[in-house]
Amino acid sequence: MMLFVNLAGFALILLIAWWFWFYQPKRTELDSHGLVITVDNGVYTPAHLTLAANLPATVYFLRKDASPCAEIVMFPELEISESLPLNKPVAIQLPALQPGDYPFHCQMQMYRGVLAVEN
């Protein structure tokens, strides 16, 4: 019995380490035609986007979460902040960007995502 408890504890430690340090969420490619990001249940779906450098794009946010925190999306490095009405898509025009990571989040940073611009 003691061996089982120790193995279960070790497996749990490995799972936690994988989740916090090694897990890489699936990235969704964003092109010039746009992409809909759903805001629901405390998350952006998809939350990790890739975009080719020097290519302008449009992102549509569709808020389904009535939480006040979900009401605004911000791209701080791009100085973009938009209010998201409930159940109505909002288009956000992204300019042509240099390579790098551009985080986006709600005003309290509880909902989070990243736009990775790559060559």
Secondary structure, 3 states (H helix, E strand, C coil): CHHHHHHHHHHHHHHHHHHHHHCCCCCEEECCCCEEEEEECCEEECCEEEEECCCCEEEEEEECCCCHHHHEEEEHHHCEEEECCECCCEEEEECCCCCEEEEEECCCCCCEEEEEEEC
